[in-house]
Structure formats: structure tokens, C-alpha cells
Amino acid sequence: MDLFHWFEDGELRTMFESPRWREGSTPDDLIPLLRDVGLPLTLEGEYDDSASDVDRKAAVLALAERLTGVRVTASLLADASYELGLVPDQFARSKHFGDAKPQQPR
């Protein structure tokens, strides 16, 4: 699974597993960036079946880099301190996560 969630100020702007089916309050705002990182979309945001295959995990990491301005490098991943972000209960119980309950940090 290659899930991507873009939250801004607590609002789910865009989420997708496949860029073919985007959801959120602004699901089409990222179309230019999705295309730039190699995901197979037309200018209108339709899925392009004729496009060549792309490594979706690499494309999603490239998308995250562009949205945050933080370059993901091997040393960043090895040396970084990781912080926990909590998902609001109403989102955790939404259709996106079924009846999943938030887990306690370990």
C-alpha cells in the first residue's frame, strides 16, 4: 500500500493510495506536483494508462519533499529524531480507517 495524506492546519487536503482516486478538501491541488514527481496523470488529473510505470514509493517521497522542503537522505533517516503526531478521533473513525482506534505510542 502506498498511502499518502496531506494535512494542513488539521485539515485533510489530499489523500490517495493511487493518484487515480484522490479525496480530501482539495484533492486536485496537487495535480501539478503529482505529475512533476512522475505519477501518471494527465494535465486534467485523469489517470494516464499509457504512461510508463513509476516507483510509487519514490514518487510519494519526492512529493513529501516538495511539500515540506525537507530533503530525504539516508543520513536524515538514520540520524533523525522522530516526533509523534496524533490523528484526531473523528478522522480515525472515518470511512478512511473503518472502526480503527488510535493506538498508544510505544
Stockholm file with secondary structure:
# STOCKHOLM 1.0

chainA/1-106         MDLFHWFEDGELRTMFESPRWREGSTPDDLIPLLRDVGLPLTLEGEYDDSASDVDRKAAVLALAERLTGVRVTASLLADASYELGLVPDQFARSKHFGDAKPQQPR
#=GR chainA/1-106 SS CCCEEEEETTEEEEEESSTTSCBSSSTTTTHHHHHHTTCCBCTTSCBCTTSCCCCHHHHHHHHHHHHHCCCCCHHHHHHCCCCCCCCCHHHHTSTTTTTCCCCCCC
#=GC SS_cons         CCCEEEEETTEEEEEESSTTSCBSSSTTTTHHHHHHTTCCBCTTSCBCTTSCCCCHHHHHHHHHHHHHCCCCCHHHHHHCCCCCCCCCHHHHTSTTTTTCCCCCCC
//
